[in-house]
Structure formats: structure tokens, C-alpha cells
Amino acid sequence: MNRIILFLLLFLTGCSQITVEEDFKNYAQTVTGYQQEIANKMNELQKEKITDFQQFSKEQFLPIVKEFVDKTSTLQPQTKEVAEIHEKYIEAVGLNYDVLSSISNLDGQTTDTSKQEELLKKLEKSQQLASEWKNSMDNLSKQYNVVLPDINLDIGNAIFRLP
């Protein structure tokens, strides 16, 4: 009797697991939805006349980017393959947010080269991770026949390269 119950539990557990293909499709749909949402918000911001960059950045721009980072951070892929891709993405957008936030906090007179070098390294790391993420997304999209939209956001001096 115990063997039958154990077998049924193992069978039901196996049936409830999601495939990499399903997980990737769900992930791609959710992430691209978030990306489109931020793209729409950024397009609206571009229509505004900016007189004070720091105020604009802190009050309007960064909250939108932070919301995007927070939303994407809550995604929990169900498979190892998709989770590994997502970790790169989270790190990339997090670094990008840190850079943008730091830039908005700099006063126009700052000439601290060590701070500038640190920001540049973070930006380069973010772009490297975003490129790796993009390549991984492209590979899985080809493998599972998933069409990904192409969304480019030029945000400040940093580029989010989104599929």
C-alpha cells in the first residue's frame, strides 16, 4: 500500500512540473509585456519639457525604472534553464538602475574620476549581462519557435537592449 501511495505521489509530482518550453513561453510573454509597459511610459516622458534634469530624474524617470526593476525581480521561472537566464537579466537591469540613479545624484560639478570609472564598469557589466541574456533568449526562442518583439529603450546614457 505504501508503495502505491509513493508511486502516485511521484507520478503527480512529475505531472505538475512545467516544461522548459512552457516556462520559457510564459517568461518571454511576461518580460516582453513589462518591457512594452516601460517603453510606453518612457515615450510619454519624452514628450515633457525638462528644465531640471535631477528633479525630473528623481521624481519621474527613476520611479518608472525602479518599478520595472521591481516587477521583473518578482518573476520566478519554474525551470533551471529559464531561471539562469532570468538571473542575468535581473543583475543587468539592477546594475543599470544603480548607474542611472548614481548619475542623477551627481551634481554638475563632480569630477571624481574614481566614481566615474566605477559607474562605467557597472554600465559595461550591465551591457555584457544584457547581451548574454539576449543571446540566451534568442537561442531558446529559436529552439521553441517563440517570436520575441524587438524593443529598444535609450534611457539616459544607458541602453536597455531588450528582445
N, C-alpha and C positions, 0 to 999 in steps of 0.2 A: 504494500500500500504506500509506504513512504517513497519507494522508487517511482511510483506512478505520479505522486504529487510533485516530486523533484523534477521529473521529466516534463510535466505540464508547466511548472514554473519556468524552467529553462526554455521551453517552447514559446511560451507567452512573452518572455523577456526578449527572445530573438525576434519575434514578430513585431514587437513595438519599436525596434530600432529603425532609425531612418537611414536611408542610403546616402552615400556621398552626393550622388546626383540630385536627390531631393533636397538635401541640406544646402547644396550649392545654389540651386534654383531659388530656394527661399531666401538665402543670404543675399544673392545678387539682386533680387527684386526689392528687398528691404533697403539695402545700401543705396541702390540707384534711386529709390524713392526719396531717401533722405538727401541725397546729392541734388536731386531736382528741386527739392524744397529749399535748400540753402541757395541754389543758383537763382531761384525766383526772388528770394529775399535780397540777395546781393544786387540783382538787376534793379530792384526797387530803390535800393540805397544809392545806386549810381545816378539816379535822377535828381538827388538832392544836391543843393549847392553847399559846399563845405567851406566854412570860414575859419574854423578852429579844428585842425586835424586831431589833436589829442582829445578834445572833448567829444568830437564825432566818433573817434575810435573807441573810447571808453564807454560811451553811452549808447551807441547804436551798432557799430561794427563788431566789436569783440563779443557782446552778448549773443549775437547771432552765431558767431563761430563757436562760442562756448556751448551753446545749445546743441549744435551739430556734433561736437566732440562728445558731449554727454549722451546724446541719443545713440551714436554709433558704439559708444562704450558699453551700453546695456545689452547689445546683441550677444546672444550666446549660441554660437553654432553647435550642432549636435555631434558632429564628426571631427575626428582629429585633423583631417586634411583641411577642412574649411576653418577650423579654429586656429590652425597655424597661420593661414593667410590673414585671418582677421586680426591676430596679434600684431602683425606687421603694420596693418592699416591703423590700428589704434595708436601704436607708437608713432607712426608718421604724422597723423593728424594732431596728436598731443604735442609733439615737438614743434610742429608748425604753429600751433596756438601759442606755445611758450615764446616763440620768436616774435610773433605778431604782438603779443602782449608786452614783451620787453621793448619792442620798437615804439609802441605807443606811449610807454612810460619814459622814454628818453626825452630829455629836453633838447632843444635845437643846438645847444652849445656843447653837448657832450662830445669829447674827443678821446674817450677812454678806448684805446686800441685793443686792450685785452677783452673788454666787453664786446666790442665789435667782432673780434676773432671768435669769441665763444658763440655769438649769435650766428655767425657764418658757418661754423662747424655744425651747429644744431640744424641749420637750414639744409646744409649738404646731406646730413644724415637723414633728415626727413625726406628729402628728394630721392635719396638712394632707396629707402624703405618703400616709398610710394611707387617707385619704378619696379622694385621686386614684387610688390603687391599686384601692380598692374599686369606684370608678366604672368604671375600665378593665376590671376583672374582670367587672362586671355587663354592660358593653357587649359584650364578647366572649362571655359566656355566652348572651346573647340571640341574638347573631349565629350561634352554632354550636349552639344548643339544649343547653347544658350546665347542669344543675341544680347549684347550689352550696349546700351547707348553711350555715346561719347559726349562727356560733359567736361568742359574746361572752365575753371574758375581762376581768374587772375586776381588774387586777393592781396592788396598791398604790394609788397615786394616779393611775396612768396607765391608760388604756384601750387595749387592743389591739382594734381593730374588725376582725374577721376575717369573711370571707364566709360 
